[in-house]
Amino acid sequence: MKMETYRKVVTFMKRTYFKKCSISIRRINLAEGYDGLCEKQKSKFVIKIHNKLPEFYAIDVLLHEVAHALSWDKGKDSHGIEWGKAYSRVYRAYLKEFFDQDE
């Protein structure tokens, strides 16, 4: 399965948001019911994306999980206001980088 755009988005996310923090992004087989996970292991984030997802959906899940990493210590609700702000920033950056027609 080709995942060229997905790989470009991974590179962009790492370059844009994880200059000061280590991150690992992997596509693996996850348990049923999980499309993606974000875990913090010491000072490193590990994002896991289910390897059976089609590219467009894997990108969406990736953006969602990156927002979790960015908002990790900023609130108790994993999908609360701080996560929402992070997701908004990540999604806008993704749209600008990959779909901006003004360039």
OpenMM code with the backbone's topology and positions (N, CA, C; nanometers):
from openmm import Vec3, app, unit

residues = "MET LYS MET GLU THR TYR ARG LYS VAL VAL THR PHE MET LYS ARG THR TYR PHE LYS LYS CYS SER ILE SER ILE ARG ARG ILE ASN LEU ALA GLU GLY TYR ASP GLY LEU CYS GLU LYS GLN LYS SER LYS PHE VAL ILE LYS ILE HIS ASN LYS LEU PRO GLU PHE TYR ALA ILE ASP VAL LEU LEU HIS GLU VAL ALA HIS ALA LEU SER TRP ASP LYS GLY LYS ASP SER HIS GLY ILE GLU TRP GLY LYS ALA TYR SER ARG VAL TYR ARG ALA TYR LEU LYS GLU PHE PHE ASP GLN ASP GLU".split()
positions = [
    Vec3(0.0844, -0.1173, 0.0000),
    Vec3(0.0000, 0.0000, 0.0000),
    Vec3(0.0897, 0.1247, 0.0000),
    Vec3(0.0688, 0.2118, -0.0949),
    Vec3(0.1453, 0.3362, -0.1007),
    Vec3(0.0942, 0.4328, 0.0047),
    Vec3(0.1877, 0.4994, 0.0671),
    Vec3(0.1523, 0.5957, 0.1716),
    Vec3(0.2406, 0.7191, 0.1567),
    Vec3(0.2600, 0.7644, 0.0354),
    Vec3(0.3525, 0.8751, 0.0097),
    Vec3(0.3118, 1.0030, 0.0818),
    Vec3(0.1865, 1.0402, 0.0723),
    Vec3(0.1410, 1.1630, 0.1374),
    Vec3(0.1492, 1.1483, 0.2887),
    Vec3(0.1112, 1.0328, 0.3400),
    Vec3(0.1201, 1.0073, 0.4838),
    Vec3(0.2640, 1.0303, 0.5323),
    Vec3(0.3610, 0.9759, 0.4614),
    Vec3(0.5010, 0.9923, 0.5021),
    Vec3(0.5431, 1.1390, 0.4982),
    Vec3(0.4943, 1.2127, 0.4011),
    Vec3(0.5246, 1.3559, 0.3937),
    Vec3(0.4638, 1.4304, 0.5120),
    Vec3(0.3428, 1.3910, 0.5521),
    Vec3(0.2780, 1.4552, 0.6659),
    Vec3(0.3541, 1.4223, 0.7951),
    Vec3(0.3989, 1.2982, 0.8097),
    Vec3(0.4791, 1.2600, 0.9264),
    Vec3(0.6037, 1.3475, 0.9348),
    Vec3(0.6749, 1.3614, 0.8248),
    Vec3(0.7962, 1.4434, 0.8211),
    Vec3(0.7647, 1.5880, 0.8566),
    Vec3(0.6575, 1.6414, 0.8009),
    Vec3(0.6166, 1.7782, 0.8292),
    Vec3(0.5835, 1.7962, 0.9773),
    Vec3(0.5084, 1.7037, 1.0359),
    Vec3(0.4716, 1.7141, 1.1770),
    Vec3(0.5965, 1.7121, 1.2652),
    Vec3(0.6882, 1.6207, 1.2376),
    Vec3(0.8117, 1.6125, 1.3170),
    Vec3(0.8929, 1.7414, 1.3046),
    Vec3(0.9047, 1.7911, 1.1841),
    Vec3(0.9836, 1.9121, 1.1591),
    Vec3(0.9187, 2.0356, 1.2218),
    Vec3(0.7876, 2.0414, 1.2216),
    Vec3(0.7157, 2.1594, 1.2673),
    Vec3(0.6949, 2.1618, 1.4185),
    Vec3(0.6608, 2.0492, 1.4771),
    Vec3(0.6171, 2.0489, 1.6165),
    Vec3(0.7109, 1.9795, 1.7150),
    Vec3(0.8085, 1.9072, 1.6676),
    Vec3(0.8881, 1.8279, 1.7606),
    Vec3(1.0369, 1.8538, 1.7462),
    Vec3(1.0733, 1.9815, 1.7395),
    Vec3(1.2139, 2.0190, 1.7313),
    Vec3(1.2841, 1.9997, 1.8650),
    Vec3(1.2134, 2.0280, 1.9752),
    Vec3(1.2739, 2.0218, 2.1080),
    Vec3(1.2406, 1.8928, 2.1827),
    Vec3(1.1546, 1.8128, 2.1279),
    Vec3(1.1075, 1.6919, 2.1953),
    Vec3(1.1178, 1.5746, 2.0983),
    Vec3(1.1592, 1.4631, 2.1486),
    Vec3(1.1714, 1.3441, 2.0647),
    Vec3(1.0333, 1.2800, 2.0432),
    Vec3(1.0122, 1.2328, 1.9221),
    Vec3(0.8859, 1.1666, 1.8902),
    Vec3(0.9125, 1.0509, 1.7953),
    Vec3(0.8387, 0.9454, 1.8149),
    Vec3(0.8436, 0.8299, 1.7269),
    Vec3(0.7024, 0.8076, 1.6749),
    Vec3(0.6891, 0.7949, 1.5446),
    Vec3(0.5578, 0.7703, 1.4833),
    Vec3(0.5683, 0.6400, 1.4055),
    Vec3(0.4827, 0.5456, 1.4415),
    Vec3(0.4874, 0.4126, 1.3802),
    Vec3(0.3493, 0.3674, 1.3368),
    Vec3(0.3448, 0.2957, 1.2258),
    Vec3(0.2217, 0.2295, 1.1828),
    Vec3(0.2358, 0.0836, 1.2223),
    Vec3(0.1459, 0.0410, 1.3099),
    Vec3(0.1505, -0.0956, 1.3605),
    Vec3(0.0092, -0.1522, 1.3666),
    Vec3(0.0007, -0.2803, 1.3921),
    Vec3(-0.1290, -0.3438, 1.4097),
    Vec3(-0.1760, -0.3166, 1.5519),
    Vec3(-0.2854, -0.2438, 1.5664),
    Vec3(-0.3405, -0.2112, 1.6979),
    Vec3(-0.4616, -0.3000, 1.7271),
    Vec3(-0.4936, -0.3126, 1.8518),
    Vec3(-0.6104, -0.3903, 1.8944),
    Vec3(-0.7375, -0.3320, 1.8352),
    Vec3(-0.8368, -0.4170, 1.8199),
    Vec3(-0.9655, -0.3733, 1.7651),
    Vec3(-1.0200, -0.2572, 1.8477),
    Vec3(-1.0705, -0.1569, 1.7777),
    Vec3(-1.1258, -0.0402, 1.8442),
    Vec3(-1.0279, 0.0753, 1.8562),
    Vec3(-0.9026, 0.0524, 1.8223),
    Vec3(-0.8008, 0.1576, 1.8294),
    Vec3(-0.7510, 0.1922, 1.6894),
    Vec3(-0.7640, 0.3185, 1.6545),
    Vec3(-0.7081, 0.3665, 1.5277),
    Vec3(-0.5725, 0.4313, 1.5504),
    Vec3(-0.5517, 0.4859, 1.6701),
    Vec3(-0.4252, 0.5489, 1.7030),
    Vec3(-0.4100, 0.5658, 1.8522),
    Vec3(-0.2854, 0.5792, 1.8950),
    Vec3(-0.2537, 0.5994, 2.0358),
    Vec3(-0.1382, 0.6968, 2.0472),
    Vec3(-0.1373, 0.7732, 2.1550),
    Vec3(-0.0249, 0.8597, 2.1872),
    Vec3(0.0177, 0.8261, 2.3289),
    Vec3(0.1446, 0.7934, 2.3452),
    Vec3(0.1981, 0.7593, 2.4766),
    Vec3(0.3216, 0.8435, 2.5035),
    Vec3(0.3434, 0.8746, 2.6295),
    Vec3(0.4662, 0.9435, 2.6678),
    Vec3(0.5535, 0.8444, 2.7431),
    Vec3(0.6741, 0.8261, 2.6933),
    Vec3(0.7692, 0.7352, 2.7554),
    Vec3(0.8925, 0.8154, 2.7923),
    Vec3(0.9017, 0.8515, 2.9199),
    Vec3(1.0055, 0.9417, 2.9717),
    Vec3(0.9930, 1.0754, 2.9009),
    Vec3(1.0921, 1.1165, 2.8247),
    Vec3(1.0844, 1.2469, 2.7561),
    Vec3(1.0524, 1.2308, 2.6077),
    Vec3(1.0031, 1.1154, 2.5689),
    Vec3(0.9751, 1.0869, 2.4285),
    Vec3(0.8278, 1.0519, 2.4100),
    Vec3(0.7701, 1.1028, 2.3019),
    Vec3(0.6335, 1.0648, 2.2660),
    Vec3(0.6380, 0.9535, 2.1625),
    Vec3(0.5476, 0.8586, 2.1782),
    Vec3(0.5341, 0.7494, 2.0829),
    Vec3(0.3912, 0.7531, 2.0317),
    Vec3(0.3785, 0.7752, 1.9016),
    Vec3(0.2464, 0.7761, 1.8378),
    Vec3(0.2372, 0.6511, 1.7520),
    Vec3(0.1277, 0.5780, 1.7731),
    Vec3(0.1044, 0.4543, 1.6987),
    Vec3(-0.0228, 0.4709, 1.6170),
    Vec3(-0.0121, 0.4412, 1.4886),
    Vec3(-0.1255, 0.4506, 1.3964),
    Vec3(-0.1529, 0.3109, 1.3420),
    Vec3(-0.2783, 0.2714, 1.3443),
    Vec3(-0.3146, 0.1372, 1.2959),
    Vec3(-0.2730, 0.1224, 1.1496),
    Vec3(-0.2037, 0.0143, 1.1201),
    Vec3(-0.1497, -0.0041, 0.9847),
    Vec3(-0.2525, -0.0508, 0.8821),
    Vec3(-0.3732, -0.0738, 0.9228),
    Vec3(-0.4780, -0.1161, 0.8279),
    Vec3(-0.5624, 0.0012, 0.7779),
    Vec3(-0.5360, 0.1213, 0.8280),
    Vec3(-0.6161, 0.2364, 0.7874),
    Vec3(-0.5749, 0.2849, 0.6484),
    Vec3(-0.6721, 0.3296, 0.5683),
    Vec3(-0.6361, 0.3919, 0.4401),
    Vec3(-0.5616, 0.5228, 0.4656),
    Vec3(-0.4862, 0.5660, 0.3680),
    Vec3(-0.3985, 0.6812, 0.3850),
    Vec3(-0.4709, 0.8051, 0.4370),
    Vec3(-0.5823, 0.8426, 0.3778),
    Vec3(-0.6512, 0.9661, 0.4189),
    Vec3(-0.6921, 0.9593, 0.5651),
    Vec3(-0.7352, 0.8423, 0.6110),
    Vec3(-0.7781, 0.8286, 0.7493),
    Vec3(-0.6579, 0.8202, 0.8435),
    Vec3(-0.5501, 0.7563, 0.7995),
    Vec3(-0.4278, 0.7498, 0.8803),
    Vec3(-0.3735, 0.8905, 0.9052),
    Vec3(-0.3831, 0.9772, 0.8064),
    Vec3(-0.3391, 1.1170, 0.8232),
    Vec3(-0.4261, 1.1864, 0.9269),
    Vec3(-0.5560, 1.1684, 0.9193),
    Vec3(-0.6470, 1.2300, 1.0150),
    Vec3(-0.6177, 1.1830, 1.1577),
    Vec3(-0.5954, 1.0538, 1.1741),
    Vec3(-0.5632, 0.9985, 1.3057),
    Vec3(-0.4286, 1.0518, 1.3534),
    Vec3(-0.3330, 1.0624, 1.2644),
    Vec3(-0.2022, 1.1178, 1.2991),
    Vec3(-0.2163, 1.2596, 1.3548),
    Vec3(-0.2920, 1.3438, 1.2870),
    Vec3(-0.3125, 1.4815, 1.3329),
    Vec3(-0.3765, 1.4830, 1.4722),
    Vec3(-0.4730, 1.3957, 1.4919),
    Vec3(-0.5413, 1.3829, 1.6203),
    Vec3(-0.4414, 1.3465, 1.7306),
    Vec3(-0.3552, 1.2494, 1.7027),
    Vec3(-0.2598, 1.2024, 1.8035),
    Vec3(-0.1482, 1.3037, 1.8284),
    Vec3(-0.1057, 1.3755, 1.7269),
    Vec3(-0.0069, 1.4817, 1.7459),
    Vec3(-0.0634, 1.5870, 1.8410),
    Vec3(-0.1909, 1.6187, 1.8271),
    Vec3(-0.2541, 1.7148, 1.9178),
    Vec3(-0.2504, 1.6636, 2.0621),
    Vec3(-0.2651, 1.5342, 2.0817),
    Vec3(-0.2522, 1.4788, 2.2166),
    Vec3(-0.1115, 1.5028, 2.2718),
    Vec3(-0.0106, 1.4785, 2.1903),
    Vec3(0.1276, 1.5001, 2.2361),
    Vec3(0.1503, 1.6463, 2.2723),
    Vec3(0.0993, 1.7367, 2.1903),
    Vec3(0.1207, 1.8794, 2.2141),
    Vec3(0.0471, 1.9313, 2.3370),
    Vec3(-0.0608, 1.8664, 2.3735),
    Vec3(-0.1398, 1.9128, 2.4882),
    Vec3(-0.1254, 1.8197, 2.6087),
    Vec3(-0.0261, 1.7364, 2.6084),
    Vec3(-0.0111, 1.6280, 2.7068),
    Vec3(-0.0265, 1.6742, 2.8518),
    Vec3(0.0453, 1.7750, 2.8939),
    Vec3(0.0444, 1.8188, 3.0338),
    Vec3(-0.0408, 1.9441, 3.0559),
    Vec3(-0.1384, 1.9674, 2.9701),
    Vec3(-0.2128, 2.0936, 2.9751),
    Vec3(-0.3601, 2.0757, 3.0050),
    Vec3(-0.3946, 1.9820, 3.0870),
    Vec3(-0.5352, 1.9646, 3.1221),
    Vec3(-0.5656, 1.8199, 3.1541),
    Vec3(-0.6745, 1.7994, 3.2257),
    Vec3(-0.7113, 1.6643, 3.2684),
    Vec3(-0.7946, 1.5907, 3.1643),
    Vec3(-0.8717, 1.6635, 3.0858),
    Vec3(-0.9590, 1.6025, 2.9856),
    Vec3(-0.8791, 1.5797, 2.8580),
    Vec3(-0.8662, 1.4544, 2.8180),
    Vec3(-0.7823, 1.4237, 2.7009),
    Vec3(-0.8362, 1.4821, 2.5703),
    Vec3(-0.9634, 1.5183, 2.5666),
    Vec3(-1.0219, 1.5843, 2.4499),
    Vec3(-1.0854, 1.7169, 2.4907),
    Vec3(-1.0213, 1.7842, 2.5839),
    Vec3(-1.0729, 1.9107, 2.6350),
    Vec3(-1.0275, 2.0305, 2.5535),
    Vec3(-1.0361, 2.1460, 2.6146),
    Vec3(-1.0061, 2.2726, 2.5469),
    Vec3(-0.8625, 2.2777, 2.4959),
    Vec3(-0.7671, 2.2366, 2.5795),
    Vec3(-0.6261, 2.2440, 2.5378),
    Vec3(-0.5978, 2.1505, 2.4210),
    Vec3(-0.6563, 2.0307, 2.4241),
    Vec3(-0.6415, 1.9399, 2.3108),
    Vec3(-0.7063, 2.0010, 2.1859),
    Vec3(-0.8234, 2.0599, 2.2025),
    Vec3(-0.8932, 2.1218, 2.0897),
    Vec3(-0.8116, 2.2334, 2.0264),
    Vec3(-0.7478, 2.3144, 2.1093),
    Vec3(-0.6616, 2.4212, 2.0565),
    Vec3(-0.5430, 2.3623, 1.9809),
    Vec3(-0.4820, 2.2596, 2.0387),
    Vec3(-0.3676, 2.1956, 1.9716),
    Vec3(-0.4110, 2.1328, 1.8398),
    Vec3(-0.5253, 2.0656, 1.8402),
    Vec3(-0.5746, 2.0024, 1.7177),
    Vec3(-0.6024, 2.1067, 1.6098),
    Vec3(-0.6591, 2.2185, 1.6503),
    Vec3(-0.6867, 2.3262, 1.5560),
    Vec3(-0.5576, 2.3780, 1.4923),
    Vec3(-0.4549, 2.4006, 1.5746),
    Vec3(-0.3245, 2.4475, 1.5224),
    Vec3(-0.2640, 2.3460, 1.4260),
    Vec3(-0.2668, 2.2194, 1.4661),
    Vec3(-0.2082, 2.1129, 1.3838),
    Vec3(-0.2832, 2.1004, 1.2515),
    Vec3(-0.4153, 2.1011, 1.2581),
    Vec3(-0.4950, 2.0831, 1.1375),
    Vec3(-0.4788, 2.2010, 1.0413),
    Vec3(-0.4756, 2.3233, 1.0958),
    Vec3(-0.4548, 2.4412, 1.0099),
    Vec3(-0.3169, 2.4369, 0.9441),
    Vec3(-0.2147, 2.3976, 1.0200),
    Vec3(-0.0792, 2.3880, 0.9629),
    Vec3(-0.0757, 2.2837, 0.8515),
    Vec3(-0.1429, 2.1716, 0.8726),
    Vec3(-0.1519, 2.0659, 0.7709),
    Vec3(-0.2209, 2.1182, 0.6445),
    Vec3(-0.3340, 2.1849, 0.6609),
    Vec3(-0.4056, 2.2385, 0.5449),
    Vec3(-0.3209, 2.3408, 0.4698),
    Vec3(-0.2548, 2.4278, 0.5437),
    Vec3(-0.1709, 2.5302, 0.4801),
    Vec3(-0.0559, 2.4669, 0.4026),
    Vec3(0.0083, 2.3678, 0.4617),
    Vec3(0.1243, 2.3046, 0.3983),
    Vec3(0.0862, 2.2214, 0.2760),
    Vec3(-0.0261, 2.1510, 0.2819),
    Vec3(-0.0595, 2.0549, 0.1772),
    Vec3(-0.1710, 2.0982, 0.0830),
    Vec3(-0.2449, 2.2043, 0.1178),
    Vec3(-0.3574, 2.2424, 0.0333),
    Vec3(-0.3666, 2.3902, 0.0023),
    Vec3(-0.2744, 2.4705, 0.0525),
    Vec3(-0.2799, 2.6150, 0.0295),
    Vec3(-0.2611, 2.6429, -0.1197),
    Vec3(-0.3577, 2.7078, -0.1788),
    Vec3(-0.3571, 2.7345, -0.3227),
    Vec3(-0.2915, 2.8670, -0.3597),
    Vec3(-0.2483, 2.9453, -0.2596),
    Vec3(-0.1902, 3.0772, -0.2867),
    Vec3(-0.0434, 3.0703, -0.3257),
    Vec3(0.0158, 2.9559, -0.3197),
    Vec3(0.1595, 2.9458, -0.3494),
    Vec3(0.1846, 2.9241, -0.4957),
] * unit.nanometer
topology = app.Topology()
chain = topology.addChain("A")
for resn in residues:
    res = topology.addResidue(resn, chain)
    for name in ("N", "CA", "C"):
        topology.addAtom(name, app.Element.getBySymbol(name[0]), res)
